[in-house]
């Protein structure tokens, strides 16, 4: 049940984490140039990671 609640919170947070993930990806690209082919997958993985972190925070905090 804990996993279901965490994933429910995380799915809602996906939309709110797009802008911070774009800014983090831009910052990473400035420091370490990312090939254009990998730019979108890096951003999407950061979106998922941030939303899961926020979902865990909302569940257990």
JOVENKA-V698924 format. One record per pair of residues at least 24 apart in sequence whose C-alpha atoms are under 7 Angstrom apart, sorted by the first residue. I is the first residue (numbers start at 1). GAP is how many residues later the second one is. D is the distance in Angstrom with one decimal. If there is no record, write none. Layout:
I:GAP:D  I:GAP:D
This chain:
6:49:5.2  6:50:5.7  6:53:6.0  7:48:6.8  9:46:4.8  10:41:4.9  10:42:5.1  10:44:6.7  10:45:4.5  13:38:5.2  14:33:6.5  14:34:6.8  14:37:5.4  17:30:5.6  17:33:6.5  17:34:6.3  18:29:5.8  21:25:5.7  21:26:5.4
